Amino acid sequence: MPLPDALLDALPRRSSTRLAVRVTPDAQRRIRAGHPWLYDGSIRSVNHKGEPGDLAVVFDDDRRFVAIGLWDPASPIRIKVLHQGKPVTIDAAWFQARIEAAAAIRQPLAATAGTDHATTAYRVVHGENDGLPGLVVDRYGDVVVLKLYTAAWLPHLVDVVAGLEHVLSPRSIVLRLARTLREQPLHGLCEGLVLSGTPVDGPVVFLEAGLEFEADVVHGQKTGHFLDQRDNRVRVGALASGRRVLDVFSCTGGFSVHAAAGGAKVAHSIDASPGAIDTARRNMARNASLVAVRACEHQTTVGEAFTEMERLVASRRRYDLVVVDPPSFAQNAASTGRAIASYERLTTLAVALLERDGILVQASCSSRITATSFFEAVERSAAAMASITVLEHTGHPIDHPIAFVHGAYLKATFLRVNRHLS
């Protein structure tokens, strides 16, 4: 089903004009090495003023083609690179081919459909890492969520939607917008608009490793669910048998539900959002057909994570497995020091809540914090309190590939607390 005529008429048209751009030698080297961003300070000249979404062709000093990308005059990342190497035509067929290539990478997840460990929700397009910078596509069963991070995609939206329809055959395609875009006039586009297919009324139900969850694809955080932690949730489920599990920053209860299904005696979900905790309760109830889930005591607390952890420490509560999965603490370079301090404080509280032979699972989604810095901070803080064993370090799942250095953001460490030092 194509976009409504009124929306088609309102969207900016894709220009046939190409911007000719020359950049610094350093920028040329980075682009040829696969970096997808070209900053405004790297641009030496451009032949005329461009509009958002105009195709910008980067040439070297000998007028040879270097790359082509989307012009974004409102962003310091002035060009989002779509392709580098030999010249190509960027059109509907090109976008469809790029979506097909991204979907092929996720085929192992798609192939689980109909099995006992079926996963029907995953990221289909991971922005820059799949060659489509500033655009994310997540699938929840037969509903697809398209999230835009730049207005540069608007002139190409019709082609992208057509490509998604051809490759994924969804029932609905729902639009989500980054916070910065919601504050701009977007030609009739709005958060939660159904771009194609039937209206989405209420939560969308999906499977994750055989467990049932719901996602609010219109109003929920991100696109409705934190898909990137799927593999770590499965790992926690495999470790949870007979354990009392604390799930801090639990959001909609993903770790808690997997822990319960894995045989946890207690799963305690803590989150500051009452709505998220309500969803966590519903997600647990959705899996009550499983004996292990029915046998698990699901405790929930609405509250700020640091405060609640301190309260639990003061009351001498102990758990066998603690999961700490906070939001990004480092929004810019200046905040990295405070972020590391926050991770260390969380580690100190988590270790204080663990029994001997307990397991700490601590994650970071801050791209500005390197994996090495994060692991060192957490493990140093834990080792100051207890004898520990590093069980595993994990990173990105298959549907969140890394194609350039800044594309890496997710990391988690699994630690065993062998004994407390005092």
Buried (B, 14 or more C-beta within 10 A) or exposed (E): EEBBEEBEEBBBEBBEEBBBBBBBEEBBEBBEEBBBBBBEEBBEEBEEEBBBBBBBBBBBEEEEBBBBBBBBBEBEBBBBBBBBEEEEEBEBEBBBEBBEEBBEBBEEBBEBEEEEEBBBBBBBBBBBBBBBBBBBBBBBBBBBBBBBBBBBBBBBBBBBBBBBBEBBEBBBBBBBBBEEBEEEEBBEBEBBBBBBBEEBEEBBBBBBBBBBBBBBBBEBBBBBBBBBBBBBBBBBBEBBEEBBBBBBBBBBBBBBBBBBBBBBBBBBBBBBBEBBBBBBBBBBEBBEEBEBBEEBEBBBBBEEBBEBBBEBBEEEBBBBBBBBBBEBBBEEEEBBEEBBEBBBBBBBBBBBBBBEEBBBBBBBBBBBBBBEBBBEBBBEBBBEBBEBEBBEEBBBBBBBBBBBEBBBBBBBBBBBBEEBEE
